[in-house]
């Protein structure tokens, strides 16, 4: 396991070494979360690299990544722990056969770690396992009662099992909570976390991300793709393309042997970028041709200036 | 941490509180701790450190950034900002360009304005119960035709209304002896009390709860005469249940949920009045719905929400963009109910352009002009939602 970075600069280079291009705001917030041992709440549009942060931190710090994908109705048994009832029943029968009738001893014997099946949250703070990065992904998909389960974990890095006792992390896990804001996360959770809104990157950073994530894309195409997508994000759309879509799209165009943007190829691959029919219908054709023209002109000017 | 910087953080937290951010001692302590972890000579790092610890929502970031640049520029900034706030009343070409957040921050710097307060004089003790016949009369009287005294009585009635939405099955279970699902963990715990013998099987059942409710209420000129009563209705709804979001719109859309959550209706309405810029103005329903669809729909319409749209459908923009946005709204929620005060006239026909554009996309179309109609609305909401067949029903 690697030591935690000592400064904002070191945090930024730790992320960069794993191919994550963060702006200084995000790097500072991540550094603070590591130094202060506080959970990090990342909100932002889908496809802006929120989940990736946790993966990159785990890889960069040599910790194991524990991931909990949230969904409606997620409960303790699926998120934290579950008792192995079948084996407990067998243990009771065996104890009876051996003539054990003392209820106190019976209770002590079947509520032990042996019968406690850890799920992601318990596994993340298990003192017998190496330190972890805990990713609680898309918390907005879970319901409010689940957020309440999380409060103890996020505040003290411990889980209390009524029949067993309190299990506390030996080394506090690095906790990353993400939300796409399909529902507002409760204030109580927000107050325990450091907060950062992950925005769409600017053109320079998006080019750097593309170069790092899709190295096979020709430089000219990559610059034009970024210029086009950046323009698209100021168009009148219901849902803007995220960075993940930019990477996919650049890959798709390369796969189709495109070396520069052409309106025809853009029209054919628009479904990689935009996921709503209204948006595609609005942009396809004339608007695409105009945006492609602008994007190509911008890249040409930048090349001339250089 | 040096004492001077620590004291400044406390001062800054006080400023943020006055600008409307919820910054408590926990945030202040965290902020001071964060400052020990960054390079204090680096202004950008200080800003991010304070923001990550003191701001919990994206909406607060702009206010924070404004406050930060004013407060941490130089120690006299506070005085300057106070002076700016004093000058605010005069025509100032710069003031118009300033983003709305700067005004809130400037106000926070200024001497503390008196918080919205109840009128000083005590209201006369309210009549405990209405005489039966009077109640009867109130039920059917049009809100528009009510006198001040009638309105007071109607408000008291509205406060007694509760809104039972049809219950939704969740995926959560809770103990119930007659439940459908066997609870192994509970059974085992019980059996231990009986020396390991299973005498009884513990059971659990699914929890049901009301779905989220989103209200979009028109407060333009043509709706003004209903606005007072409707606000009381909305206040009752906001305080009656969890998971309610309330929006007002005329030409712009405002989320007033937090304000309406205040227990005292008078205080709540004063707070609403302060943040809503377009009382009794024109209506741009299409534009307001577009704003809602774009900024809020994904955030508040999850988990099977029911939408109440309160408007007369008289649109200033000639129904521009209305059909598309109604269509989108209808597709993003489980049930879309339109409350229209114009429906009180028998033989009402959807002749206005706006109404015709909206009708194909609503699940229910209801009058909302007197207490009886509010009551029948409540009955409707407590019934399970009918299946969508793509056509609207007129249910008066």
Interface residues (C-beta under 8 A of the other chain):
Chain A: X7 X8 X24 X25 X28 X29 X31 X32 X33 X35 X36 X38 X41 X43 X72 X73 X75 X83 X85 X88 X89 X92 X93 X95 X96 X101 X103 X106 X107 X110 X140 X143 X144 X145 X163 X180 X181 X182 X183 X184 X187 X190 X191 X193 X194 X195 X196 X197 X238 X278
Chain B: X22 X26 X27 X30 X33 X34 X37 X38 X39 X44 X45 X48 X49 X52 X53 X55 X56 X57 X58 X61 X170 X171 X172 X173 X184 X185 X188 X189 X191 X192 X193 X195 X196 X242 X293 X294 X298 X299 X300 X302 X303 X324 X328
